């Protein structure tokens, strides 16, 4: 991410450098036209010396522009990376959404879904962050909720390497009627999708493999499919 932001910053500053260089290049060409072909008089010699001085000044200017461009680009990339990291490492934000469904069966009224997405358990998301996340999820669930649903990109590394952080998912409250999971693209990127599914199953989290479950006597149906990008990485796990 840092490298990408740095490339964008330097590319943008390249455009400004190019415009500045064009302005100075046009000035040199005008001076050259005035001097070329003219008799070697004191005036033409003075103009030539002035032109050389201007070119030397322009070279110094271009060097200064290049240094400034690099400094600004690195500064901007560092700033964006630091701010982005601080925002990314904050606790998840809880959003409450009321969903109005006409003709919903009475038994399904008040059904609450606690939705967790893109946990990305890995190098930067460990046990402490997962514990804070699960605490928030359990608070939202309260004494009873319909289901916990985990919608992909739960693990962003070899599950064996981050097993302790994954195990925190076992602390999801049993007050929910179901704990459900579908894979995202990152489970496939790391090539450990089956291992992740098996690990979550051990923690009591059911994987919906192009399948559905019925809750509240059929009044609520929750379906789940594999990620749309899965076939490019794991052909036999297509949605």
Secondary structure, DSSP 8 states (H G I E B T S, - for coil): -HHHHHHHHHHHHHHHHHHHHHHHHHHHHHHHHHHTT----HHHHHHHHHHHHHHHHHHHHHHHHHHHHHHHHHHHHHHHHHHHHHHHTS-----------TT--GGGTT--EEEE----BSSS--HHHHHHHHHHHHHHHTT-EEEEEEES--B-S-TTTTHHHHHGGGGS-TTEEEEEEE--HHHHHTT-HHHHHHHHHHTT-EE-SSEEEEETTTTEEEEE---TTHHHH-TTS--
